[in-house]
């Protein structure tokens, strides 16, 4: 007979686990001495191996006693069902791994993009602007600026600087955005006003408008690192090089400005 220590070494299972198997009635020692010492027969190593294998297959210990009592053909069917479950779980985990890998790449790209931005504080000068403000779907922004240009032409106003968008409103919504389209002009006229000078946290984005969110990410990260400043006005997108002056979206240049003040 084998002591519990010898049985443990041969079966590569801890003595603590063997005592647990005994307690749940899964694998009991062949003999227990008066002093409580447990002894096992060598033939029980085969039972121990089957228990470990079934447990490795994912069967809980509470089911293994029943499985050990089954004929081989029925046990094979149960293992086959467990195999199919394992494949389903494997496919689910593979999908999760692909999602994690995609998220990691996206986050690393996002971090790399944000590192390419340099946020500065600057005094944005006062400007004379012609404005048109509407609540629109974000997809209508281009039409808003077309309308702005038509009204400028009707009044004989000449562009004297970049065009820009101001995003008003209490919350973000692609469908209902309170946007003010502005053009810097030299002449007075109906709809022309004086935009005052203001302190702004600014960053310049080069590339497609679809990637402007990286510039916003850089500015919000700057705000998180500089809690003594707070935003005090609508965000501004200033089109330094717009689609009329470049040959490809990669050449677009847009300033993003957050008006700020010290708390």
PAZAKE-626389 format. One line per 10 residues: number of its first residue (from 1); their letters; for each residue x negated, y, z of N, C-alpha, C, CB. Coordinates in pm, whole numbers. Each point is the difference from the previous one (the first is absolute). Glycine has a CB too. Layout:
N
NUM	A	X,Y,Z,X,Y,Z,X,Y,Z,X,Y,Z  ...
END
This chain:
263
1	XXXXXXXXXX	-84,-119,0,84,119,0,-88,125,0,183,-125,122  -124,235,-162,-73,126,-10,50,98,105,-37,-38,-246  -54,108,309,42,108,89,58,113,-84,-176,-64,172  244,157,-106,58,112,-76,-109,83,-65,194,6,157  -312,4,-93,-110,75,-59,-52,-67,-125,-59,84,224  41,-218,-217,-48,-74,-118,102,7,-113,-130,-154,150  258,136,-115,106,6,-100,6,140,-63,130,-177,126  -153,277,-43,0,137,-49,-113,24,-99,101,74,216  -221,-123,-185,-115,19,-89,19,-74,-132,-147,26,200  196,-150,-194,18,-78,-122,111,56,-87,-80,-201,123
11	XXXXXXXXXX	188,247,-60,113,53,-76,-10,146,-32,134,-170,106  -238,238,-52,-24,142,-22,123,83,37,-162,-57,-184  219,23,300,113,72,58,-34,24,147,170,-103,-162  -142,223,211,-35,32,138,79,-86,98,-54,233,-70  -7,-256,187,69,-76,104,127,73,43,-220,-94,79  215,226,-82,118,79,36,115,-30,-96,-148,181,95  118,-191,-225,104,-31,-98,51,-142,18,-103,162,-160  15,-256,195,44,-137,24,95,-6,119,-216,-86,-93  190,166,195,92,3,115,135,59,-43,-196,25,159  191,72,-252,124,58,-49,79,-104,-81,-108,229,-6
21	XXXXXXXXXX	38,-304,-80,66,-107,-75,67,-99,95,-168,25,-186  100,-55,294,56,-92,100,125,61,64,-231,-94,45  225,223,-12,111,65,70,125,4,-85,-164,137,127  148,-122,-260,118,8,-88,39,-137,-54,-66,232,-62  -2,-337,108,34,-136,-40,-43,-37,-140,188,18,150  -287,52,-203,-44,-24,-138,-108,-108,-7,57,238,-55  -153,-232,144,-107,-99,3,-39,-21,147,-84,65,-234  126,-175,289,-27,-26,142,-119,-93,14,243,33,55  -322,-15,48,-114,-90,21,47,-143,23,-132,191,97  47,-284,-134,34,-142,20,7,-35,148,-109,-55,-218
31	XXXXXXXXXX	26,124,296,-5,-33,142,-37,125,79,-65,-241,-51  134,262,166,-33,110,90,-36,-60,135,155,162,-124  -276,-137,168,-47,-57,126,66,70,118,-219,-59,-107  203,0,223,61,57,120,-54,141,28,28,-232,93  -151,253,-132,-59,134,22,41,100,-108,-193,-110,113  280,69,-205,49,90,-103,-82,0,-128,88,136,181  -197,-211,-184,-82,-4,-120,75,-70,-112,-210,0,139  201,58,-259,69,-55,-117,-98,-83,-84,160,196,0  -108,-309,-53,-81,-87,-85,80,-32,-125,-122,-98,200  51,97,-313,64,-24,-130,-63,-122,-67,51,247,-25
41	XXXXXXXXXX	29,-315,-57,-51,-108,-84,-57,61,-127,168,-164,94  -266,100,-148,-64,50,-122,99,6,-116,-219,-94,79  316,-2,-83,98,-2,-107,86,127,-1,3,-250,14  4,321,101,83,121,7,-62,116,-77,82,-76,223  -208,59,-263,-62,105,-82,75,18,-131,-222,-52,103  277,-57,-160,77,11,-123,126,83,23,-89,-223,-76  157,200,195,118,81,32,-37,147,15,105,-199,114  -217,223,-49,-46,137,19,-26,67,-134,-100,-63,221  38,-12,-312,-29,57,-133,128,35,-73,-211,-134,-11  313,50,19,128,29,-67,67,122,63,27,-245,-56
51	XXXXXXXXXX	-32,256,187,59,115,68,-67,129,-47,55,-144,200  -186,142,-201,-74,121,-42,31,36,-144,-183,-57,161  189,-46,-248,25,28,-141,139,57,-20,-157,-185,-64  258,126,128,135,51,-14,13,141,55,86,-234,15  -156,260,95,1,134,56,-68,99,-96,-3,-98,232  -107,55,-295,-67,84,-99,90,27,-120,-220,-93,74  307,-1,-107,94,18,-111,106,105,32,-40,-236,-67  48,275,192,98,101,38,118,-52,78,-69,120,-198  72,-250,229,109,-54,81,-24,36,146,35,-192,-164  64,245,232,-17,30,143,-9,-129,81,125,216,-29
61	XXXXXXXXXX	-190,-209,145,-17,-119,84,134,-61,38,-212,96,89  315,-14,-77,132,-51,39,59,-94,-104,37,209,128  -85,-204,-253,51,-87,-106,-89,-120,-25,104,198,-102  -228,-193,147,-97,-102,-41,32,-137,59,-173,179,-17  225,-183,138,37,-129,60,102,-72,-87,-46,91,229  143,-17,-279,101,-59,-89,-64,-46,-131,177,147,101  -269,-67,-155,-64,-34,-127,-84,-127,11,-3,242,-58  -65,-258,170,-85,-118,18,81,-129,1,-159,141,128  286,-130,-93,85,-120,7,62,-36,-134,48,56,236  -65,30,-336,62,-25,-130,-79,-102,-82,93,232,3
71	XXXXXXXXXX	-23,-308,-88,-72,-84,-97,-81,89,-95,181,-178,15  -283,120,-75,-90,78,-86,74,72,-112,-180,-163,52  279,97,-113,71,61,-112,75,126,44,23,-226,-107  44,218,224,73,117,50,-96,110,44,187,-149,73  -297,109,-12,-100,99,41,-57,72,-122,-56,-140,204  35,66,-313,-52,62,-122,98,104,-53,-124,-211,-55  255,182,63,101,97,-45,-6,127,83,146,-188,-77  -160,171,210,-7,118,88,-126,82,-30,126,-125,180  -236,57,-204,-124,71,-33,14,71,-135,-134,-168,133  203,103,-227,22,63,-131,80,129,14,-7,-226,-109
81	XXXXXXXXXX	114,224,193,78,122,20,-86,108,65,210,-137,23  -291,94,72,-88,98,65,-101,57,-99,26,-121,219  -70,37,-313,-93,45,-103,63,107,-86,-108,-225,-2  235,206,-37,69,102,-79,15,130,78,123,-181,-121  -92,169,251,9,120,84,-134,71,7,182,-108,135  -290,28,-126,-135,60,7,-33,74,-129,-73,-183,154  115,128,-270,-23,68,-127,77,132,-6,-37,-222,-111  161,220,160,78,124,1,-66,104,89,210,-132,-40  -258,86,156,-69,92,91,-129,51,-64,99,-120,198  -170,30,-268,-124,39,-68,27,107,-105,-95,-229,40
91	XXXXXXXXXX	201,208,-119,34,99,-103,39,134,62,77,-186,-149  -3,178,262,36,124,69,-125,73,49,220,-102,68  -313,27,-12,-123,63,51,-87,51,-114,8,-151,200  -8,81,-312,-75,50,-116,57,132,-47,-55,-234,-68  189,244,66,63,125,-40,-36,112,98,189,-129,-105  -191,94,236,-39,100,100,-145,43,-19,165,-98,161  -251,1,-192,-141,33,-22,-16,93,-120,-66,-222,98  142,193,-206,-7,89,-117,48,140,35,35,-196,-151  71,204,233,51,130,41,-103,74,85,234,-89,-10  -296,13,104,-104,62,85,-116,51,-84,65,-152,189
101	XXXXXXXXXX	-108,71,-287,-111,41,-86,37,126,-80,-77,-240,-16  201,243,-34,44,119,-74,5,122,90,133,-146,-153  -85,128,276,6,112,94,-139,50,35,214,-90,92  -307,-5,-71,-138,38,34,-61,82,-113,-26,-207,141  44,160,-266,-55,74,-114,62,138,-12,-39,-216,-118  173,222,138,68,129,-8,-50,95,108,201,-112,-96  -217,59,220,-45,84,111,-143,45,-20,156,-119,152  -241,26,-203,-140,38,-25,-8,105,-109,-76,-229,71  159,211,-176,2,101,-107,49,134,54,41,-179,-171  61,172,258,55,122,58,-104,70,84,229,-101,1
111	XXXXXXXXXX	-303,22,81,-104,59,84,-110,61,-86,50,-167,181  -86,96,-289,-104,52,-89,46,130,-66,-82,-233,-42  209,234,-1,53,121,-63,0,117,99,142,-143,-151  -97,115,277,5,108,98,-139,55,30,205,-103,100  -306,14,-104,-137,45,27,-50,96,-109,-44,-215,120  108,211,-237,-42,88,-110,57,141,13,-15,-201,-145  101,224,244,63,130,18,-70,77,111,220,-92,-80  -241,220,57,-58,87,101,102,106,35,-235,-41,-84  289,33,205,101,96,44,-71,125,52,163,-187,59  -117,303,-103,-57,126,47,113,90,52,-192,-18,-166
121	XXXXXXXXXX	154,109,255,91,106,43,-32,124,-81,20,-96,235  81,159,-291,-24,121,-79,118,95,14,-142,-131,-164  113,259,146,104,102,-1,55,8,-142,-109,132,192  229,-183,-213,62,9,-132,48,143,-19,72,-245,5  -119,313,-110,32,143,-14,146,25,-33,-233,36,-74  274,86,97,136,40,-38,14,-7,-151,19,152,203  99,-191,-249,24,-15,-144,136,58,-38,-144,-208,-4  149,263,-114,128,44,-55,53,-115,-86,-67,248,2  184,-301,35,47,-122,-65,144,17,-49,-154,-136,146  181,67,-255,137,-15,-50,45,-140,40,-36,163,-197
131	XXXXXXXXXX	153,-173,260,41,-126,61,136,-46,-50,-133,59,201  149,-190,-198,128,-63,-29,12,-118,97,-1,72,-248  103,-66,335,13,-103,104,129,-79,-19,-131,144,159  117,-279,-157,115,-88,-17,-18,-128,82,40,94,-232  72,-160,259,-4,-133,59,20,-100,-113,90,82,226  -193,-163,-251,0,-86,-118,-54,-138,34,-30,200,-147  50,-292,55,-69,-128,2,-145,25,-44,216,-133,-49  -312,62,109,-140,26,-31,-28,-17,-150,-63,-78,231  142,-6,-298,-20,-20,-143,38,121,-83,40,-239,37  26,338,25,42,120,-73,-98,117,16,236,-74,32
141	XXXXXXXXXX	-349,46,30,-97,108,25,-48,63,-130,-72,-115,210  45,32,-310,-48,53,-128,103,95,-62,-135,-211,-37  263,173,42,106,85,-54,12,131,77,122,-204,-75  -149,198,207,6,122,82,-105,100,-47,84,-134,197  -204,86,-227,-104,90,-46,28,48,-143,-164,-116,150  227,34,-231,39,46,-134,100,115,12,-39,-232,-94  134,219,187,97,107,23,-69,125,53,177,-171,46  -276,152,41,-76,114,53,-69,75,-114,-34,-123,218  -28,50,-309,-71,64,-113,98,74,-92,-176,-179,12  294,119,-35,98,68,-86,44,132,61,80,-223,-85
151	XXXXXXXXXX	-54,222,216,44,124,65,-112,104,1,159,-133,143  -284,87,-127,-113,94,-8,-6,64,-139,-127,-137,170  144,55,-273,-5,53,-138,113,99,-23,-104,-213,-79  222,185,133,114,90,-18,-26,136,62,152,-197,-1  -229,198,113,-29,126,67,-133,61,-45,131,-82,195  -202,13,-282,-128,52,-47,-110,-9,104,125,151,-147  -112,-245,239,-101,-18,104,-115,-86,-52,178,23,178  -299,18,-148,-119,-73,-44,-64,-73,117,-37,169,-182  -5,-292,154,-66,-80,103,-136,59,33,122,-205,-80  -147,229,210,-126,61,42,-77,-90,98,103,227,-33
161	XXXXXXXXXX	-68,-355,37,-64,-95,91,67,-135,-11,-62,186,157  23,-279,-76,58,-135,-12,145,-7,47,-227,-91,33  298,-5,-87,134,-29,50,-11,-92,121,99,27,-232  6,-27,313,-4,-83,120,140,-37,46,-215,111,67  222,-218,13,126,-44,59,-9,16,151,41,-165,-189  67,213,249,13,5,146,111,-96,41,-81,243,9  51,-328,88,96,-102,41,64,42,132,-134,-180,-117  258,228,105,77,41,117,80,-120,52,14,240,-87  71,-215,182,85,-109,50,-55,-59,129,67,-51,-233  24,-6,312,-36,-52,131,-55,-142,-7,176,145,98
171	XXXXXXXXXX	-142,-219,-204,-48,-137,-10,-26,-35,-145,128,-64,207  -205,-46,-224,-42,-41,-134,108,-85,-65,-240,6,71  269,23,-197,96,-79,-76,-30,17,-148,177,24,182  -201,-135,-252,-26,8,-143,125,49,-76,-169,-185,23  288,151,31,123,31,-72,50,142,24,57,-241,15  -84,296,102,50,134,36,-116,84,53,232,-93,53  -316,143,-145,-117,77,41,26,149,-23,-152,-195,-55  132,272,162,14,145,-7,-133,56,-47,176,5,186  -185,24,-316,-128,39,-61,10,141,-56,-49,-239,-56  -56,314,80,-12,134,-58,-115,0,-101,91,108,211
181	XXXXXXXXXX	-57,-87,-336,-102,12,-105,-45,145,-6,100,-194,-132  -231,215,132,-54,136,0,-104,17,-110,42,17,247  -48,105,-297,-104,38,-96,-56,134,44,112,-127,-190  -245,136,195,-64,127,34,12,93,-121,-164,-114,160  218,234,-138,23,96,-109,-58,136,39,210,-124,-73  -232,206,-29,-56,135,23,108,106,8,-206,-71,-119  322,49,52,103,103,-10,105,-17,109,-40,13,-246  110,97,269,118,-3,86,119,-48,-82,-92,188,145  195,-234,-77,119,-42,-71,97,-72,92,-134,-17,-209  250,-16,154,99,-74,76,-55,-139,34,188,128,-113
191	XXXXXXXXXX	-178,-165,238,-52,-131,44,-146,1,34,170,-103,-141  -234,221,130,-142,11,36,-11,48,144,-64,51,-241  -23,-118,317,-18,37,141,-148,-9,35,233,-83,59  -262,128,61,-139,0,48,-18,-113,100,-20,251,-35  -60,-350,-1,-30,-107,94,-115,45,88,79,-177,-162  -60,181,295,-104,56,86,-123,-90,9,179,113,130  -289,-54,-89,-121,-79,26,26,-91,119,-150,184,-92  88,-301,90,20,-93,111,-119,-96,9,250,17,-27  -277,-61,148,-106,-98,24,51,-137,-43,-96,137,193  14,-211,-270,42,-131,-49,-112,-103,16,155,112,-163
201	XXXXXXXXXX	-115,-234,195,-89,-116,-14,19,-50,-142,11,-64,250  -121,53,-324,10,-26,-143,-89,-114,-43,54,240,-36  -12,-306,-71,-81,-102,-63,32,2,-149,-6,-144,212  -91,107,-293,20,-2,-145,5,-145,-46,-119,222,-29  223,-253,-46,17,-135,-56,-29,5,-149,172,-60,176  -255,-32,-222,-28,-13,-142,54,-135,-47,-207,148,18  296,-143,-115,57,-124,-51,151,9,-13,-187,-124,104  251,11,-134,144,0,-27,82,46,121,-37,-185,-162  154,240,133,89,44,107,46,-119,86,75,192,-145  -69,-310,83,43,-119,74,-92,-33,116,101,-85,-209
211	XXXXXXXXXX	-224,139,207,-96,-27,107,-14,116,98,-121,-148,-157  212,245,145,-6,116,91,15,-39,147,92,139,-184  -29,-255,208,21,-39,140,-132,-19,74,214,-110,-68  -324,83,-6,-129,-12,66,-44,135,59,-62,-188,-158  93,295,86,-32,134,50,82,30,126,-56,77,-235  184,-115,232,84,19,119,-52,-84,117,200,48,-148  -245,-171,117,-57,-85,105,-121,67,65,80,-204,-122  -165,265,38,-119,68,54,38,117,89,-129,-69,-204  231,145,163,43,115,80,66,-44,131,32,131,-211  51,-236,206,62,-46,124,-105,-60,94,215,-45,-124
221	XXXXXXXXXX	-318,-20,67,-109,-50,85,-73,116,65,-26,-203,-148  6,311,71,-66,119,56,83,59,114,-106,48,-223  238,-42,206,87,52,106,-9,-85,126,154,91,-175  -162,-223,156,-11,-90,115,-131,23,75,141,-169,-121  -246,206,47,-130,22,62,-16,143,52,-94,-173,-153  187,261,116,-7,141,43,134,41,61,-170,52,-181  201,-106,300,133,24,59,23,145,44,-5,-234,75  -99,318,-77,20,140,37,62,80,-115,-195,-18,156  212,-46,-272,69,65,-113,134,-68,-22,-221,63,-107  320,15,66,128,-57,-37,50,62,-129,53,-41,242
231	XXXXXXXXXX	22,-35,-318,55,47,-127,108,104,29,-50,-221,-114  47,331,39,95,110,26,73,45,-126,-147,72,187  147,-155,-290,70,38,-123,7,-117,-95,-77,236,28  148,-219,-138,15,-110,-96,-131,-35,-69,235,71,-34  -254,-199,8,-118,-44,-74,2,58,-141,-10,-214,136  -109,242,-186,-14,60,-134,-83,-92,-88,17,234,96  31,-257,-218,-81,-66,-102,-32,104,-107,107,-229,45  -233,261,-58,-43,104,-93,-67,-67,-119,-30,169,187  84,-146,-308,-44,-71,-118,-114,77,-67,230,-97,-32  -351,68,78,-118,73,-48,-30,-35,-145,-92,3,234
241	XXXXXXXXXX	104,-130,-269,-7,-45,-139,120,-90,-22,-257,14,-11  355,35,-64,121,-79,-20,-3,-73,-133,128,163,140  -17,-231,-173,3,-83,-120,-13,82,-128,141,-162,124  -123,294,-116,-13,85,-119,-146,32,-31,224,98,50  -313,-121,48,-138,42,-20,-99,-117,0,60,215,108  -12,-338,-99,-90,-115,1,45,-100,-106,-50,33,247  -40,-125,-280,31,-100,-103,37,-135,60,-154,119,-154  131,-139,284,35,-128,63,36,25,147,-154,-128,-160  237,42,219,39,18,140,-118,2,96,212,-112,-55  -322,43,20,-117,-3,88,-64,138,16,-38,-237,-69
251	XXXXXXXXXX	67,330,-25,-60,133,5,86,100,76,-109,-49,-216  230,7,257,86,90,76,-68,40,131,205,-106,-103  -181,229,144,-58,50,126,110,74,77,-233,21,-105  259,-68,225,110,54,79,-48,31,141,166,-131,-136  -141,254,179,-29,35,140,123,-30,86,-163,179,-73  141,-245,185,108,-23,96,-34,80,124,51,-233,-91  44,318,133,-24,93,110,108,-18,107,-111,164,-158  68,-173,284,90,1,114,-21,133,75,-5,-257,19  101,349,-21,-13,118,84,-8,-42,147,128,140,-171  -228,-86,243,-20,-41,140,-24,123,88,-96,-222,-76
261	XXX	114,200,205,-37,100,100,-50,-73,124,170,167,-90  -249,-95,169,-45,-58,127,113,-1,99,-234,79,-42  242,-186,120,105,-10,100,-27,98,114,38,-243,-61
END
